[in-house]
Amino acid sequence: VLAALVFMAIVIPVVLQGISIANRAGVGAERKEIAVQLAANMLNQLSISNLWQTAQASGTFEQDYPGYAWSMQQQAWPDGDMQQLTLEVTYPLQGRIFAVELSTLVDDSVQ
């Protein structure tokens, strides 16, 4: 009986720590998935409607996704009349800020 109690005293904290780590990994994966989807949606919206030429270069998703923010950078593509748009979405997780970036090419000659 004493051996079983000692065994449980060792095993239970290890199992609980493993569950905690798995939970944090799951939350991190979920938030990253949301950030990627937000970035893809915003990048599509900006590029399809040509709003990338006139839109502000940053913003937040505070209304629907508190803590999530985005910023857009553009740079000339070396070949032809193209611009590379890069959209970064930042999100908080356990007191730290993480980021995902998505890029696409847009035709600079289309007005």
Backbone torsions as a table, in degrees:
resi	resn	phi	psi	omega
1	VAL	NA	-42.9	179.7
2	LEU	-64.0	-39.7	178.8
3	ALA	-63.9	-38.3	178.8
4	ALA	-65.7	-39.7	178.2
5	LEU	-65.7	-41.5	178.0
6	VAL	-64.6	-43.5	178.6
7	PHE	-59.5	-45.2	179.4
8	MET	-65.5	-35.6	179.0
9	ALA	-65.7	-27.7	178.5
10	ILE	-86.1	-44.3	-173.0
11	VAL	-73.0	-43.2	-174.6
12	ILE	-59.2	-48.5	178.2
13	PRO	-61.6	-36.6	179.4
14	VAL	-66.4	-43.0	179.2
15	VAL	-64.5	-43.6	178.9
16	LEU	-63.4	-38.8	177.4
17	GLN	-65.7	-40.0	177.0
18	GLY	-62.2	-41.1	177.6
19	ILE	-64.3	-41.4	178.8
20	SER	-62.3	-43.7	179.0
21	ILE	-64.0	-43.0	179.1
22	ALA	-63.9	-38.6	178.5
23	ASN	-64.4	-44.5	178.6
24	ARG	-62.6	-39.6	178.8
25	ALA	-64.6	-39.1	178.4
26	GLY	-65.4	-42.5	177.9
27	VAL	-64.1	-42.0	178.7
28	GLY	-61.8	-42.9	179.2
29	ALA	-65.4	-39.2	179.4
30	GLU	-65.2	-44.0	-179.9
31	ARG	-67.5	-36.4	177.6
32	LYS	-66.3	-40.7	178.2
33	GLU	-61.2	-41.8	177.3
34	ILE	-62.4	-44.0	-179.2
35	ALA	-62.5	-41.6	179.0
36	VAL	-64.6	-42.4	179.5
37	GLN	-65.4	-41.8	177.3
38	LEU	-62.8	-41.8	179.3
39	ALA	-64.2	-44.6	-179.9
40	ALA	-63.0	-43.5	179.5
41	ASN	-63.6	-45.4	-178.8
42	MET	-66.4	-42.2	179.6
43	LEU	-63.3	-42.6	176.5
44	ASN	-62.5	-45.4	-179.4
45	GLN	-61.1	-44.5	-178.6
46	LEU	-68.8	-40.6	-174.8
47	SER	-79.6	-39.7	-178.0
48	ILE	-67.1	-39.6	-176.4
49	SER	-92.2	4.0	-176.4
50	ASN	59.3	20.8	177.2
51	LEU	-70.7	-14.4	-179.6
52	TRP	-62.0	-24.3	-178.9
53	GLN	-75.2	-27.7	-174.4
54	THR	-123.8	-11.9	-174.5
55	ALA	-73.7	159.9	174.0
56	GLN	-64.6	158.5	-173.2
57	ALA	-93.1	1.3	179.0
58	SER	-159.4	164.5	178.8
59	GLY	-177.7	-172.4	179.5
60	THR	-130.7	165.5	173.5
61	PHE	-111.8	30.1	-170.4
62	GLU	-53.3	-38.2	-175.6
63	GLN	-62.1	-46.0	-177.4
64	ASP	-100.3	-30.6	-176.1
65	TYR	-134.8	81.6	-178.6
66	PRO	-57.1	136.4	178.8
67	GLY	92.7	-16.4	179.7
68	TYR	-88.8	130.2	179.1
69	ALA	-134.1	158.7	-179.8
70	TRP	-133.4	155.0	172.1
71	SER	-145.4	146.7	-177.8
72	MET	-120.2	134.8	172.5
73	GLN	-121.3	148.3	175.4
74	GLN	-134.1	146.1	176.4
75	GLN	-147.7	152.0	-178.4
76	ALA	-66.0	138.4	175.1
77	TRP	-86.7	137.5	-173.5
78	PRO	-61.8	-26.8	-176.4
79	ASP	-107.1	107.2	172.0
80	GLY	84.1	-165.3	-177.4
81	ASP	-90.1	62.2	-178.3
82	MET	-123.8	152.1	173.2
83	GLN	-123.3	140.3	173.1
84	GLN	-95.5	120.2	175.3
85	LEU	-100.0	129.4	176.2
86	THR	-121.2	123.5	179.2
87	LEU	-111.7	124.9	178.4
88	GLU	-110.5	131.7	174.2
89	VAL	-116.0	126.7	177.1
90	THR	-105.9	149.4	-179.4
91	TYR	-150.2	148.6	-179.0
92	PRO	-87.3	146.2	174.9
93	LEU	-154.4	115.4	176.7
94	GLN	52.3	47.2	175.4
95	GLY	79.7	3.6	178.4
96	ARG	-121.3	159.2	177.7
97	ILE	-106.6	126.8	177.3
98	PHE	-113.6	163.8	-177.3
99	ALA	-144.3	150.0	169.5
100	VAL	-126.8	148.7	179.0
101	GLU	-128.4	137.3	172.5
102	LEU	-128.4	144.5	-179.7
103	SER	-130.4	155.4	174.4
104	THR	-152.0	164.2	175.3
105	LEU	-104.7	140.0	176.5
106	VAL	-127.6	152.0	-179.9
107	ASP	-78.5	116.6	-177.2
108	ASP	-75.5	-17.5	-176.7
109	SER	-83.7	-13.2	179.6
110	VAL	-81.8	127.4	-180.0
111	GLN	-105.9	NA	NA
